[in-house]
Amino acid sequence: MATPPAKAAASPTKATVAPAKATTAPAVKTALAPRPFPSLMSETLVQSRGDPVKDLGSISDGSVAAFEKHPQDISRYRLPNSEYKRGWDQKKHNHHQDLNINLFGTFCRIGYQKKKRMATPPAKAAASPTKATVAPAKATTAPAVKTALAPRPFPSLMSETLVQSRGDPVKDLGSISDGSVAAFEKHPQDISRYRLPNSEYKRGLDQYIQIASGLKKSKTVVDMVFEDTGLTDECVQQVCKGLKINTSLQFLKIGGSKNTTELTGFYVFRALEMNTHLRSLDLENNPIGSSAFNYFCLRTLQVNNVLQEINMKNCEIGYHSGEVLGKVLETNKRIIWLNIASNYFSDGMKFVAKGLENNQYVVSLNISENKLGNAGNEAMANMLKVNKRLMNLNISNCNADSGCLEIYADAFLVNTYLRSFIADKNNFKLPALKKLISNLENQKVIKCLSTRTEGLTTAEITELLEAAKKMLVKNTTIKEWNIGE
């Protein structure tokens, strides 16, 4: 107490009078004012109880051992930047509770404190003379507005702002583009994008075990790309062990390798039965085969309700898988972007078309480089007459003839949803192309067309251009059209 109470004088008798207790005003707590670093070194620190901090001593060279051995003798601690890489064990030496610390280390991990940070901490209630305390009112925040994930081509996702399923933009904490394994394993919480490029240096299995370890611990990585042509099934298996546990990854690309087999597909698909966060999968140029793809359709997609974008271009998928995929598309309500180009579906594509007739979710489909027969091409053209969702269709180099193009031309008269139609390198003749132009005069939906056809003479191309110019006078919706070879 500032002024001790005077002692009561003793009376002649034995009776004593108790001294009256002095009343003091309640102490007013002063909050520690936020201030930018590094000016903290030159300021007077104020603790939560409001008293100036006693300047016991300071460490400005970042000595870890001295701070650990004598934490109660230090009031200021500064960890400067250094070329020497500090390990995680050095950052665990901080045991001081009431100390403001200035960390300038390059490898400092943000958010090491156990206490959960709040954007704006609630104001503390002033202490009353009695023991009663008043709880601070909880801050109310406006509900987050969910943003839909727009369809996009692969692999441009690396350069875009990712959007999580809850609608919040992903914080771009940092990225690793050189494939540094040790950095990702040691600091998984500081990385949001990881890319393992191709290299002449052969990476061992132990490095993929490290990547899996970082993937298990990370809650921030959202984008992973593996472009190593030396990738093996065993390496993919290790990555998938981390994929089963990870809850943040949204985009995964495993580049094609000559050393992978259908086992790579099975490892990834089984991991996705447990992973409920991945939204985009790119397995282009991996020899997945029909068996693994059928497993993906009949098993994985039955339990995984998150996956939206699938790229399985050039994965050696055969004819019979078309029927399996068609049945899935009849009921699946999540897939919006599908690339199955450069496979061997042939006339099995008629089952895919059947599944898309009433599908209200797929907006982009690429079936190019599939040597389809007449049955597959005609089924796909008739599908557009009833489908009410598909917006982008690519049928380039699918052996479509003039008869198929005429069916597509008739479908455009009734379809009011398709925005882009790519049909290059097919067997279209002049009469069918002219019918397409005629039917597009009153069509007000399609914006992009490409019907580059080999075998047309210069005179035929000139005639097509003249017909297209007349049509574009009435149709002002089309912005791009590729005609000729």
Buried (B, 14 or more C-beta within 10 A) or exposed (E): EEEEEEEEEEEEEEEEEEEEEEEEEEEEEEEEEEEEEEEBEEEEBBBEEEEEBEEEEEBEEBEBEBBBEEBEEBBBBBBEEEEEEBEEEBBEBBEBEEBBBBBEBEBBBEEEEEEEEEEEEEEEEEBEEEEEEEEEEEEEEEEEEEEEBEBEEBBEBBEEEBBBEEEEEBEEBBBBEEBBBEBBBBBBBBBBBBBBEBEEEEBEEEBBBBBBBBBBBBEBBBBBBBBBBBBBBBBBBBBBBBBBBBEBBBBBBBBBBEBBBBBBBBBBBBBBBEBEBBBBBBBBBBBBBBBBBBBBBEBBBEEBEEBBBBBBBBBBBBBBBBBBBBBBBEEBEBBBBBBBBBBBBBBBBBBBBBBBBBBEBBBBBBBBBBEBBBBBBBBBBBBBBEBEBBBBBBBBBBBBBBBBBBBBBBBBEEBEEBBBBBBBBBBBBBEBBBBBBEBBEEBEBBBBBBBBBEEBEEEBBEBBEEBBEEBBEEBEEBEEBEBBE
